[in-house]
Amino acid sequence: MSNFAGYAGKFLRVDLTHEQTADVIFEEETLRKYIGGTGIGAKILYEEVHPEIDWSKPENRLIFASGPLGGTRVGGSGTFSLVTKGALTSGATSVQANGLFGAYIKFSGYDGVIVQGAARRWLYLYINNGEAELREASHLLGRDTYETVDLLKKELGKMDRQLSAVSIGPAGEHLVRFAGVFAEKGHFD
């Protein structure tokens, strides 16, 4: 846990190619310079993804990040940013969504999640009490984002407000360029 108020001080890096996770620690100086989920996400994208990399390539990053107010009593503190290369332009982009996902990232001990690589099979990431695990997800294929949340809650034995899920639905599975990323049921990027 970070000594810098509002931050856990670390991100979770998810390498789908190698099916591995690792913590990425950020110093206080970096957190002060790149404030919030979008700021630190832009820093990661700029440093790790070459400008010529196309949006759909494994070298791109999907960065889900919460800001320093994530998980506090401040209204809207469940907001999260998604930073990546956009599907329509392959240029850097960021979007935000409300819901609980940003707060739940923080409650799990992370400021964000950096996703990279390409999985050989369908997986989902489960984070619980600071522990991250990639799990088999073929049973979620073809499900819309509402169904995905319901199936995960049932599978994991969670009730409403005990789990926040981000999913892409069938359009995202087929790399439709205008597909959305949805948190819970109706909060989208």
FENGISUL-V654943 format. One record per residue. N is the residue number from 1. RES is the residue in one small letter. PSI is psi in whole degrees, 0 to 359 (* if undefined). OMEGA is omega in whole degrees, 0 to 359 (NA if undefined). NEAR is the number of other ideal C-beta (glycine too) atoms within 8 Angstrom. Layout:
((N & RES & PSI & OMEGA & NEAR) (N & RES & PSI & OMEGA & NEAR))
This chain:
((1 & m & 138 & 181 & 5) (2 & s & 148 & 173 & 9) (3 & n & 355 & 180 & 5) (4 & f & 115 & 186 & 9) (5 & a & 134 & 177 & 4) (6 & g & 355 & 183 & 8) (7 & y & 143 & 171 & 10) (8 & a & 333 & 178 & 9) (9 & g & 3 & 180 & 12) (10 & k & 154 & 173 & 12) (11 & f & 160 & 173 & 14) (12 & l & 123 & 175 & 14) (13 & r & 128 & 180 & 11) (14 & v & 113 & 178 & 13) (15 & d & 102 & 183 & 11) (16 & l & 328 & 180 & 13) (17 & t & 316 & 183 & 10) (18 & h & 2 & 181 & 6) (19 & e & 51 & 181 & 8) (20 & q & 154 & 173 & 6) (21 & t & 153 & 179 & 10) (22 & a & 150 & 176 & 7) (23 & d & 142 & 174 & 7) (24 & v & 120 & 183 & 9) (25 & i & 134 & 176 & 6) (26 & f & 136 & 178 & 11) (27 & e & 158 & 180 & 6) (28 & e & 320 & 180 & 9) (29 & e & 318 & 179 & 6) (30 & t & 317 & 180 & 10) (31 & l & 326 & 177 & 16) (32 & r & 324 & 183 & 7) (33 & k & 324 & 183 & 7) (34 & y & 73 & 189 & 9) (35 & i & 136 & 173 & 9) (36 & g & 172 & 183 & 10) (37 & g & 318 & 180 & 18) (38 & t & 320 & 181 & 12) (39 & g & 308 & 182 & 10) (40 & i & 326 & 177 & 18) (41 & g & 318 & 178 & 15) (42 & a & 321 & 178 & 12) (43 & k & 313 & 180 & 10) (44 & i & 312 & 181 & 13) (45 & l & 314 & 181 & 14) (46 & y & 318 & 184 & 8) (47 & e & 335 & 189 & 5) (48 & e & 345 & 185 & 7) (49 & v & 119 & 179 & 10) (50 & h & 142 & 183 & 5) (51 & p & 332 & 183 & 4) (52 & e & 355 & 180 & 4) (53 & i & 131 & 179 & 10) (54 & d & 155 & 184 & 8) (55 & w & 327 & 187 & 9) (56 & s & 5 & 182 & 6) (57 & k & 151 & 180 & 7) (58 & p & 339 & 180 & 8) (59 & e & 345 & 176 & 7) (60 & n & 168 & 177 & 13) (61 & r & 146 & 166 & 12) (62 & l & 118 & 184 & 9) (63 & i & 113 & 176 & 16) (64 & f & 124 & 187 & 13) (65 & a & 144 & 175 & 18) (66 & s & 152 & 179 & 14) (67 & g & 184 & 183 & 13) (68 & p & 342 & 177 & 9) (69 & l & 357 & 181 & 9) (70 & g & 126 & 177 & 17) (71 & g & 11 & 178 & 11) (72 & t & 183 & 179 & 7) (73 & r & 358 & 179 & 3) (74 & v & 132 & 179 & 6) (75 & g & 138 & 180 & 3) (76 & g & 11 & 185 & 7) (77 & s & 2 & 173 & 12) (78 & g & 358 & 181 & 14) (79 & t & 147 & 173 & 14) (80 & f & 158 & 176 & 17) (81 & s & 146 & 170 & 16) (82 & l & 120 & 180 & 14) (83 & v & 132 & 181 & 15) (84 & t & 188 & 169 & 13) (85 & k & 128 & 185 & 12) (86 & g & 144 & 182 & 10) (87 & a & 331 & 183 & 10) (88 & l & 334 & 184 & 5) (89 & t & 344 & 189 & 6) (90 & s & 18 & 174 & 8) (91 & g & 162 & 178 & 6) (92 & a & 139 & 179 & 10) (93 & t & 158 & 172 & 9) (94 & s & 146 & 177 & 11) (95 & v & 161 & 180 & 7) (96 & q & 153 & 175 & 11) (97 & a & 151 & 176 & 13) (98 & n & 198 & 184 & 8) (99 & g & 208 & 182 & 12) (100 & l & 351 & 189 & 10) (101 & f & 315 & 180 & 16) (102 & g & 318 & 178 & 17) (103 & a & 319 & 182 & 13) (104 & y & 327 & 174 & 12) (105 & i & 311 & 182 & 17) (106 & k & 317 & 179 & 13) (107 & f & 335 & 179 & 7) (108 & s & 1 & 177 & 10) (109 & g & 12 & 181 & 9) (110 & y & 154 & 171 & 13) (111 & d & 342 & 180 & 16) (112 & g & 179 & 181 & 15) (113 & v & 130 & 177 & 14) (114 & i & 117 & 181 & 13) (115 & v & 132 & 180 & 11) (116 & q & 164 & 176 & 14) (117 & g & 188 & 180 & 9) (118 & a & 125 & 181 & 6) (119 & a & 147 & 176 & 9) (120 & r & 343 & 180 & 4) (121 & r & 167 & 181 & 6) (122 & w & 126 & 182 & 9) (123 & l & 158 & 165 & 11) (124 & y & 155 & 180 & 9) (125 & l & 128 & 176 & 12) (126 & y & 122 & 178 & 9) (127 & i & 126 & 180 & 12) (128 & n & 123 & 179 & 7) (129 & n & 42 & 176 & 5) (130 & g & 1 & 178 & 7) (131 & e & 133 & 181 & 6) (132 & a & 140 & 182 & 9) (133 & e & 134 & 173 & 9) (134 & l & 130 & 183 & 11) (135 & r & 154 & 180 & 8) (136 & e & 137 & 187 & 7) (137 & a & 17 & 183 & 9) (138 & s & 333 & 179 & 7) (139 & h & 349 & 179 & 6) (140 & l & 352 & 181 & 11) (141 & l & 139 & 177 & 8) (142 & g & 358 & 180 & 4) (143 & r & 142 & 175 & 11) (144 & d & 174 & 187 & 7) (145 & t & 329 & 176 & 11) (146 & y & 314 & 179 & 7) (147 & e & 320 & 180 & 8) (148 & t & 314 & 178 & 13) (149 & v & 313 & 181 & 13) (150 & d & 316 & 180 & 8) (151 & l & 319 & 179 & 11) (152 & l & 319 & 178 & 13) (153 & k & 317 & 179 & 14) (154 & k & 312 & 181 & 7) (155 & e & 321 & 185 & 6) (156 & l & 359 & 179 & 8) (157 & g & 37 & 182 & 5) (158 & k & 149 & 176 & 7) (159 & m & 173 & 174 & 5) (160 & d & 143 & 179 & 4) (161 & r & 9 & 173 & 4) (162 & q & 353 & 183 & 6) (163 & l & 139 & 172 & 9) (164 & s & 130 & 182 & 11) (165 & a & 141 & 174 & 11) (166 & v & 131 & 182 & 8) (167 & s & 169 & 186 & 12) (168 & i & 341 & 181 & 10) (169 & g & 180 & 183 & 13) (170 & p & 324 & 180 & 8) (171 & a & 315 & 177 & 10) (172 & g & 322 & 179 & 12) (173 & e & 328 & 181 & 9) (174 & h & 15 & 177 & 7) (175 & l & 32 & 174 & 8) (176 & v & 128 & 188 & 7) (177 & r & 337 & 179 & 6) (178 & f & 19 & 176 & 7) (179 & a & 155 & 180 & 12) (180 & g & 165 & 172 & 10) (181 & v & 123 & 186 & 12) (182 & f & 136 & 174 & 14) (183 & a & 140 & 185 & 15) (184 & e & 229 & 182 & 11) (185 & k & 83 & 173 & 7) (186 & g & 356 & 175 & 5) (187 & h & 121 & 186 & 10) (188 & f & 156 & 176 & 8) (189 & d & * & NA & 9))
